[in-house]
Amino acid sequence: MYNRILVPLDGSALSEAVLAHAQGIARRHNAEICLLRVVGFPAPDAGLSNADLFLRYSDDIDILRAEARTYVGHIAAALRADGFDARGDVREGPVSDMILQYAAEIGANLIAMSTHGRSASARWLMGSVADKVVRASPAPVLLIRPRPDSAAVKRRRRMQSVVAAHSR
């Protein structure tokens, strides 16, 4: 039923909580797990065009792009080490648009993502990537709302502590 699962990640432990669910589905269906990290531009400042924004933030975008590639590369490598067919990719632009575009490009027949559990008023003010993807995706969307005390979040925090200790 599922042969390609798209898992958008934003770099947070909450977004990674969906990985266990995606792995379970991928294992049952022998599906590929496709990780996506979207690098977005800052919100437009008054009077600045997209070209001006790019020039102003081009050095920052290069750094964010490199960090995003490293991030999805490490997670994809860990998934492959666990026996999964996995790849990671990076796109730039509006997050929900890039998720939907990438899903179409790779022929994803499931999008699995975490929500950040914002209230209705916060979604109205800031918009919700998950809401936009659910409304526009032709493929089914699995949404997971992880608890901050979930095992995946705790594991990520321990890993960050180990990395921080080694980098000192």
N, C-alpha and C positions, 0 to 999 in steps of 0.2 A: 504494500500500500504506500509506504513512504520510502523513497530512495534518496532524497536529498533534503536535509534539515538545515535551515538557516537559523543561526543563533547570533543575534546582534548583541554585542557587549559594549559597555561604556567605560570599562576600566574599574568599575566598582565591584565590591564583594557581593552586593545585592544583585547585580546583573549576572554574575557568575553562578548564582544559586540555581539557575535553570539548567545548568550543564548536566547535573545528575539525571534530570528528567529526560533531556535530549539523549544522553547516553543509553538510558533504558530503552527508549524507542528505537534508537539506531541499532542497538544490539538485537532487538526482536525482529527488525525488518532488514538487517544488513545494510543500513543506510549510511551515506556519507554525511559527516557533520561539517558544515561550512560556517566558519566564524567570520563576523564582520564587525569592524570598528570604524565608526564614522567620525572623521575630524571635521568639526564645523567651524565656520568663521564666527567671530564675535558678532553680537547684534549690531546692526548699522548705527553709527553715531549720526547725530543730526548733521546733515549737509555732506556726508561722505558717501560716495558711490561705492559699488562693489569693487571697482578697480582701485579706488583710493584705500579701501579696507585691505585689499590684498597687498598693496605696497607697504602699508603701515605695519601689517602683521606677517609679512612673508617670512621673516626669520623665525618667528614663533611658530608659524604653520609648518615650516621645515622640521623643527624640533618635535612638534606634536605628531607629525606624520611618521618620523623615525621611531618615536616612542610607541606609536600605535602598531607599527609593523613588528617591532620587537615583542610587544604584548601579545598580539594574536599568534605570532610565530611560536612563542613559548607554550601557549595553551594548546595550539594545534600539535606541537611536538609531544606534549604530555599525553594528549589523546591518542596519537599514533603509537606511543610507547605502551599504551593500555590496549592496543589491538584495534583501534578504530580507524576508519578511513576518514581523515580530517585535513582541512586546509583553512588558512586564514587569509583575509584580504582587508584592505583599507580603502575607504572612499572618502571624498570630501564634499561637503555641501549640507543642505538641510537634512537632518537625521532621518525623519520618517520617509522623505522622498527617496533618499539613498537606499534605505532598507528595501523599499518596494521595488526600486529599479534593479537592485542587485538580485533580489528574489526572482525577478523576471529573467534576468541575464543567465542565472545558473539553473533555472527551472526548478526552483525549490517547491516542494509540494507540502511543506510544513514550515512555519516560522515559529520558533520557540523562544520566548523572551520573558524577562522578569519585569514586573512593574515596580515602581518606587512607592506605591501606596499613597499617593497624594489624595487629598480631599477633593470633592467636586469643585469647590471654589478655587483651589490651587490649580486644578486642571484648566478651569475656565480662564484664569489669569495667565498661566504659562503655556497652556496647551499640553497635551499628553502625546508623546511619541506612540505609546501603545494604542491609545484611542485612534489615532490617525491610521496606524497600520491595520488595526482590526477593521476599520470602516472601508479601507481601500484595497485590502489584499484579496486576490482571487483564491489564494491558498488558505487552508485552515491556519489559525493562529492559536498557539498554546500560550496562555499567560500564567505566570507563576508570581505570586506575591509572597516573597520570602520574609520570614521574621528576622529582625536584627540579631536574634540569638540562635539562628539556625546553624547547623553543623558547618555548612559551606562558608558562612560568614565568619564563624570562629576559626576555621581552618585558614582562611585567607588572612585574617589578622595575625595568626601565628606565623605564617609564611612571611608577612611583611616585617614582623619583629626579627626574624632570623636574618632576613636580607639587610635590615637596618643595622643589626649588630655586626654583620660581616663587612659592611661598608665603612665602618668607623675606623 
